[in-house]
Amino acid sequence: MLKDLLTITKKNYDNKYMKFQGSKASAIEKLELFVEKNLSEYSKLRNFDFGPENRSNVSCLSPYITHGIISEQEIIRKSLSKFSFSKNEKFIQEVLWRTYWKGWLELRPNVWSDYLIELNKIREDYKDNQNYINAIEGKTNIECFNSWVKELKENNYLHNHTRMWFASIWIFTLELPWQLGAEFFIQNLYDGDAASNTLGWRWVAGVQTQGKHYLATEWNIKKFTNNRYNNIKLNESAPPKISEKTYSIAKKDFNNPQKIEGKNLLIFENNLSFETSDFLNIKFKKIYLISNKNENRCIKLSEKLLKFKSLLISDQKERLKNNSIDCEIIDINEIQNINEEIIGLYPTVGENLDYLNINNIKLDFLYRKLDHCSWQYCNKGFFNFKKYIPKIVSSLD
Ligand SMILES: Cc1cc2nc3c(=O)[nH]c(=O)nc-3n(C[C@H](O)[C@H](O)[C@H](O)COP(=O)(O)OP(=O)(O)OC[C@H]3O[C@@H](n4cnc5c(N)ncnc54)[C@H](O)[C@@H]3O)c2cc1C
């Protein structure tokens, strides 16, 4: 069975999957290739990590979705143009996991701010800790873990199952705080995202769903890496981490303001495809594309990741110019200098929104229709959210 599956992925293998070029054109190309060649086998193969040379069993679209280069909507539409909803259900569910995590965090923004506060303290405590240094340098005695560290730094991407194993080994075998692992991911992942990452790490640790943690095991890693690693000695019986904190749900409606036309529009790094956004037909005075350097970030990003972001922002600028839309790239520090009326595409909970709040920059925000429609269902677990997926998908048209 596995041999057959491997033949399928190898046959469809195309090294375009692991190349993340900083343009919308390459995102579209990746999406089309995946839908044409690999989507049909997604639910069967998605859990296998065959290695960076053989990635076509998953879409590798997350670096683009995170930056809004392509939206969940475009991806779902494209997949439905190939297969029916029922044949596509698993893929659509995965795409909307991201939307769910986003909404979950929007309703409990203190989970993010508490994470940063804890991180600041732990960082200090661990700065000279040899176990921590060995982990981020890929010098532990766990071979698979070391090779994933290398892969993360080289490719700025890890397979979902590998992220789960990585986080589990970090927390339960290396006994390091999840907060530092989440920081290491955000610093290096091209798709680094406050919601999916923080909540993904919390989930593995057992503090997201209290008392339920994810324990990586040798047999599971062997099976789903197709026996690429041997002799994996892990703590397979650690108890979940405990957090005393509980979070109540904030009351938010995510409605758009009435008066929008004629204002200046700010676009942050999460919405870099204005021409396919819900707001394309609104006449804005000028569009400002906001770049955010490390000096304003609590988590300092790798040079490669900053470069990737900067390419994506420049690519958006080019596309706007080609559509004769007046636009300019400015640093986040320069927002205060814009004297005319401004409105922003909602940056979502994370470093950009933090900057606005810390600097007391009060803006009206525009929310995507998808978020407005989905986030109301993020008050409970994903199992509950799943019930609304057909409704959410049908509302996209
Ligand atoms: C500890 C940990 C940290 C993570 N950190 C991030 C992060 O910073 N940014 C990020 O985008 N994802 C994160 N994820 C989720 C997931 O691993 C990636 O979205 C996925 O691996 C991206 O690869 P892909 O595009 O090939 O996914 P595919 O399998 O092709 O899925 C398609 C899309 O669905 C969404 N998706 C799939 N699985 C998940 C998931 N488990 N959670 C949320 N969305 C999902 C993604 O947008 C993805 O691009 C994390 C998961 C874990 C366990």
The ligand as a Gaussian input file, in Angstrom:
#p B3LYP/6-31G(d) Opt

LIG

0 1
 C        3.351000      23.291000      16.611000
 C        2.704000      23.785000      15.343000
 C        2.997000      25.052000      14.860000
 C        2.392000      25.528000      13.692000
 N        2.691000      26.787000      13.250000
 C        2.057000      27.285000      12.160000
 C        2.315000      28.618000      11.715000
 O        3.072000      29.379000      12.321000
 N        1.679000      29.050000      10.582000
 C        0.807000      28.246000       9.897000
 O        0.269000      28.696000       8.866000
 N        0.541000      26.996000      10.316000
 C        1.137000      26.493000      11.412000
 N        0.851000      25.217000      11.819000
 C       -0.197000      24.459000      11.122000
 C        0.282000      23.545000       9.981000
 O        1.358000      22.773000      10.402000
 C        0.670000      24.317000       8.700000
 O       -0.339000      25.232000       8.365000
 C        0.842000      23.341000       7.535000
 O        1.840000      22.411000       7.846000
 C        1.185000      24.105000       6.305000
 O        1.596000      23.239000       5.274000
 P        0.758000      23.098000       3.945000
 O        0.405000      24.416000       3.380000
 O        1.516000      22.174000       3.059000
 O       -0.551000      22.381000       4.489000
 P       -1.698000      21.570000       3.777000
 O       -1.793000      20.243000       4.434000
 O       -1.557000      21.569000       2.305000
 O       -3.008000      22.354000       4.194000
 C       -3.532000      23.449000       3.447000
 C       -3.672000      24.663000       4.336000
 O       -4.534000      24.382000       5.420000
 C       -4.096000      25.071000       6.605000
 N       -3.732000      24.082000       7.628000
 C       -3.410000      22.776000       7.440000
 N       -3.188000      22.168000       8.633000
 C       -3.357000      23.111000       9.578000
 C       -3.271000      23.116000      11.005000
 N       -2.981000      22.018000      11.694000
 N       -3.504000      24.278000      11.660000
 C       -3.824000      25.388000      10.986000
 N       -3.927000      25.443000       9.638000
 C       -3.704000      24.330000       8.946000
 C       -2.856000      25.867000       6.199000
 O       -3.204000      27.192000       5.904000
 C       -2.368000      25.108000       4.986000
 O       -1.631000      25.902000       4.108000
 C        1.458000      24.706000      12.995000
 C        1.182000      23.428000      13.481000
 C        1.783000      22.966000      14.642000
 C        1.466000      21.577000      15.133000

